[in-house]
């Protein structure tokens, strides 16, 4: 099976492209490992591109929240981009829109971390 996660270098930080469903299985563990590693770098900036994500469960949300806290402790930033309607609604209901900077698309997110 192809990985649901692709990490790309970007001026000013990294972009993590996610695809498919994140249900707390191997894909979520892989995302957690990647984010933990990137959070170790001081003032690290990461965009999580979610335009191809169809589902997140509570475990996956927990991984994102934990990453946000880890990055913040090291002066870094995690921003989200390209949330579909159902994922956007999930972030609204859980009030995570107040925690994460969320951008409509990848271009807007790239501009935000490049400034």
N, C-alpha and C positions, 0 to 999 in steps of 0.2 A: 504494500500500500504506500502511496506517495505521502510524504509528510504534509501535514496541514499547516506547517509553519515555515516561513522563509525569512531569513534575516538579511537585510541589505544595508550596506554602508551608505551614509548620506552626509553631506557637508553639515557639520554641526551636531551629528548624532547618528542614530540607527533607526531603520524602519523595520518593524516586524509585521509581515503580511500574514494574516490568519485566514483560513478557509474551512468552511464546513461547520460541524457541530463540536462544541467543547462540553463534554458531559462528565468530566471528572475522571476520565480514563487516561490512557497513555499520552494522548494529545495534550491534555491539561498538565500532566506531569512534565512533559517536554517544555511547555510554555513556562511553567514555574521555574524549571532549571535554567532556562535561557534568561529569564528576567532576574533571577537571583545573581547570576554571573554578571550581567550588565549593571546591576545596581551597586556592585562593588567598586565600580569606577566613579571617582569623585566628579560631581557635576555632570554626570552622564545625562544625555537627552535621548529619549526614545519615543517614537511614534508607533502606536499599534493601529495598523490599518485593518479595519473590520468590515470593509465593504462586501466581503465574500463569506462572512460569518452568518450562519442561519439560526444558531441556537447557542445559548450559554446557560449552564445551570449554576446553582449556588456555589459549587466548588470552584468553577471557573471564575465567578465573580470574586470569590475569596482570594484567588491567586492575583487578580488585578488589584484588589484593595491592598493586599500585602506588598505587592510591588510598588504601589504608590507610596506607601509608608517608607519602604526601604530606600527608594530613590530620594524622597524628601529628606531623610536623615543625612544623606550624603550630598545634599545640595543639588540633586538632579531633578529631572522632570519626566513624567509619563503623560503623553497626550494621546487622545483617541481620535480616529478619523473614520469617516465613511460608515457610520452606524446606519443600518437599515431601519425601517419603521418599527419592527418588532423589538429589535435590540435597543433602539432609542427609547421605546416605551418602557422597557425593562429598567433602563437607567433612570428614567423619570420616576417610575413607581418606587424604586429603591432609594431615590434621592441622591444617587451617585453622580447626577449631573452637577451637583454642588461640590463634588470632590475632584472630578476629572475635568481638565480642559477638553472640550469636545468640539471637533471641527467637522464641517459638512463634507469636506473631501480632503484628499491627501495633499493637494497643492496648498490649501490654507494651513494645514498642519505643518508642512515643511517651512512655510514662511514664518510661522510662529516660533519654531525652534532655531531658525537661522538668524533671528533678530538679536 
